[in-house]
Amino acid sequence: MGGSILVVDDEVAIRDLLAANLQRAGYKVMCAGDVPQAEAMVRESRPDLVLLDWVLPGVPGLTFARRLRSDQRTKDISIVLLSARAEEQDKVTALESGADDYVTKPFSVRELIARVRAVLRRADESASASYEDARLRIDFEDMRVACDGEPVKLTRKEFSLLATLARGAGRVATRQQLLDNVWGYEYYGDTRTLDVHIRRLRQKLGPCGDSIETVVGVGYRFVGCQPEKAANRES
């Protein structure tokens, strides 16, 4: 538990509510009412997470999220976006703009804090040198992968794709995010290239292929390999 959170919302009542509950949960909290204030606070004291309202006076929260992600100094700051917009396309837009999670208003404070904890936990896990579960092991530094103890040979692109997904385990990665991270921001090709690579990656992973889950209409999510999955295949 712990860490610093910047709450960015132009409604004082919501800022105060969130700040009080986050402090009670053990976090250090800073507050801003608009993007210029938030940018100044980020420069002065880099937070671990930004809890950001979509609709703000002047510069929208979505624009601020994009700025954070495009700057090398702030690209690793976690972002949870708050919005009254609940359509699927709004959520996709938020994720593609760099948000790690998306919470619709009105929200439960308890659920919001749980989501904040989950995002920060994933950020900590993504900084580790390896991933390992019941069946799959990924060494991010040595670029080695093993499923059920057997080495899996991957191309550089395939490993980069798997590593990107595994470092964000449990979080939906949109197609555009994966293309940006693996192929680069200059890529303008067909998104079907990504789907082909995912299919080949699953095939090469063999029994561990279902560690990558398709999120229809959005992208993919890494869910890992659980012991019960092995049991189910053997039965």
C-alpha positions in Angstrom: 0.0 0.0 0.0 1.1 3.6 -0.4 2.3 5.8 -3.2 1.3 9.2 -4.5 -1.8 10.1 -6.4 -2.7 13.3 -8.3 -6.5 13.9 -8.4 -7.5 16.1 -11.3 -11.2 17.2 -11.2 -12.8 20.7 -11.4 -15.5 19.8 -8.9 -14.3 20.6 -5.4 -16.7 18.2 -3.8 -15.5 15.3 -5.8 -11.8 16.2 -5.3 -12.3 16.4 -1.5 -14.2 13.1 -1.4 -11.6 11.3 -3.4 -8.7 12.9 -1.5 -10.1 12.0 1.9 -10.8 8.4 1.0 -7.5 7.9 -0.8 -5.6 9.3 2.2 -7.5 7.0 4.5 -6.4 4.1 2.2 -2.8 5.1 2.8 -1.9 7.2 -0.2 -0.3 10.6 -0.4 -2.7 12.8 -2.4 -2.3 16.0 -4.4 -5.2 17.8 -6.1 -5.6 20.0 -9.2 -8.7 21.6 -10.7 -7.4 21.8 -14.3 -4.7 20.6 -16.6 -2.3 23.6 -16.2 -2.3 23.0 -12.4 -1.9 19.3 -12.9 1.1 19.8 -15.2 2.8 22.0 -12.7 2.3 19.4 -10.0 3.6 16.6 -12.1 6.8 18.6 -12.8 7.3 19.4 -9.1 6.4 16.1 -7.6 6.0 13.2 -10.0 3.0 11.1 -8.8 2.7 7.3 -9.2 -0.9 7.6 -10.6 -3.1 10.4 -12.0 -6.9 10.1 -11.3 -8.2 12.2 -14.1 -11.6 13.5 -15.0 -12.3 13.5 -18.8 -14.2 16.8 -18.8 -12.2 19.7 -17.5 -12.2 23.5 -18.1 -9.9 24.5 -21.0 -7.8 21.4 -21.8 -9.7 18.1 -21.6 -8.5 15.3 -19.4 -8.0 13.1 -22.5 -5.6 15.5 -24.0 -3.6 15.6 -20.7 -3.5 11.7 -20.7 -2.0 11.8 -24.2 0.6 14.4 -23.2 1.7 12.2 -20.2 2.1 9.2 -22.4 4.0 11.0 -25.2 6.6 12.5 -22.8 9.5 10.2 -21.9 9.6 11.7 -18.4 6.0 10.9 -17.6 5.0 8.0 -19.9 5.2 5.4 -17.0 2.8 7.3 -14.7 -0.4 5.3 -14.3 -3.6 6.9 -15.4 -7.2 6.1 -14.3 -9.8 8.1 -16.2 -13.1 9.2 -14.7 -16.1 10.0 -17.0 -19.9 9.9 -17.2 -19.5 8.5 -20.7 -20.3 4.8 -20.6 -20.4 3.8 -24.3 -17.9 1.2 -25.5 -16.3 3.6 -28.0 -15.6 6.1 -25.2 -13.8 3.4 -23.2 -11.8 2.4 -26.3 -10.9 6.0 -26.9 -9.7 6.4 -23.3 -7.6 3.2 -23.4 -6.1 4.2 -26.8 -5.2 7.6 -25.3 -3.1 6.0 -22.6 -5.5 5.4 -19.7 -4.7 2.2 -17.7 -8.3 2.0 -16.5 -11.6 3.7 -17.1 -14.2 4.3 -14.4 -17.7 5.6 -15.2 -19.6 8.1 -13.0 -21.4 7.7 -10.7 -18.9 5.3 -9.0 -18.5 3.5 -5.8 -15.5 4.9 -3.9 -14.6 1.4 -2.6 -14.6 0.1 -6.1 -12.6 3.0 -7.4 -9.9 2.6 -4.7 -9.8 -1.2 -5.5 -9.2 -0.3 -9.2 -6.5 2.2 -8.2 -4.8 -0.5 -6.2 -5.0 -2.9 -9.1 -3.4 -0.4 -11.5 -0.6 0.4 -9.2 0.0 -3.3 -8.5 0.2 -4.0 -12.2 2.7 -1.1 -12.6 4.9 -2.7 -9.9 4.7 -6.1 -11.5 5.5 -4.8 -15.0 8.8 -3.4 -13.6 10.1 -6.9 -12.7 12.7 -8.7 -14.8 10.5 -11.8 -15.4 7.0 -13.3 -15.4 6.2 -16.7 -14.1 3.0 -18.6 -13.3 2.0 -22.3 -13.1 3.0 -23.1 -16.7 4.6 -20.1 -18.4 7.9 -18.3 -17.7 9.0 -15.2 -19.5 12.5 -13.6 -18.9 12.2 -10.1 -20.2 15.9 -9.3 -20.0 17.2 -12.4 -21.7 14.2 -12.7 -24.1 13.6 -16.3 -23.1 10.2 -18.1 -22.9 9.3 -21.5 -21.6 6.0 -23.3 -21.4 5.8 -26.4 -19.1 9.6 -26.2 -18.9 10.0 -26.4 -22.6 11.8 -23.5 -24.4 9.6 -21.6 -26.9 11.4 -20.0 -29.9 9.9 -16.6 -30.8 10.9 -13.9 -33.3 11.9 -10.6 -31.9 8.5 -9.1 -32.8 6.6 -12.0 -31.3 8.6 -11.8 -28.0 8.1 -8.0 -27.9 4.3 -8.6 -28.4 4.2 -11.2 -25.6 6.3 -9.1 -23.3 4.1 -6.0 -23.8 1.0 -8.1 -23.0 2.5 -9.9 -20.0 3.8 -6.6 -18.5 0.3 -5.4 -18.5 -1.2 -8.6 -17.2 -5.0 -8.4 -16.6 -5.3 -5.1 -18.5 -6.9 -4.8 -21.9 -4.4 -3.6 -24.6 -6.1 -2.1 -27.6 -4.9 -3.0 -31.1 -3.6 0.5 -31.5 -1.6 0.4 -28.3 0.0 -2.9 -29.3 0.9 -1.6 -32.8 2.4 1.6 -31.2 4.4 -0.3 -28.6 5.6 -3.2 -30.9 5.7 -1.8 -34.4 6.3 1.9 -33.4 4.3 5.1 -33.8 5.4 5.4 -37.5 3.5 2.2 -38.4 0.6 2.8 -40.8 0.0 -0.7 -42.0 -3.1 -3.0 -41.7 -4.1 -3.9 -38.2 -4.6 -7.4 -39.4 -0.8 -7.8 -39.1 -1.3 -7.7 -35.4 -4.0 -10.4 -35.5 -1.7 -12.7 -37.6 1.2 -12.2 -35.1 -1.2 -13.0 -32.2 -2.3 -16.2 -33.9 1.3 -17.3 -34.6 2.3 -16.4 -31.0 -0.5 -18.5 -29.6 0.5 -21.4 -31.9 4.1 -21.3 -30.8 3.1 -21.1 -27.1 1.2 -24.3 -27.5 -0.4 -25.3 -24.2 0.2 -21.8 -22.9 -1.4 -20.1 -26.0 -4.7 -19.4 -24.1 -2.8 -17.1 -21.8 -3.7 -14.4 -24.4 -7.4 -13.6 -24.4 -9.2 -11.8 -27.2 -11.4 -8.9 -26.1 -13.8 -8.6 -29.0 -13.9 -5.2 -30.7 -11.1 -3.8 -28.5 -7.8 -5.8 -28.5 -6.2 -8.4 -26.3 -5.5 -9.2 -22.6 -2.9 -11.4 -21.0 -4.5 -13.6 -18.4 -1.6 -16.1 -17.7 -1.8 -19.9 -17.2 -3.6 -21.2 -14.1 -3.1 -24.7 -12.6 -6.8 -25.5 -13.2 -6.3 -24.9 -16.9 -3.8 -27.7 -17.0 -6.1 -30.0 -15.1 -8.9 -29.2 -17.5 -6.9 -30.3 -20.5 -5.8 -33.5 -18.9 -9.3 -34.5 -17.9 
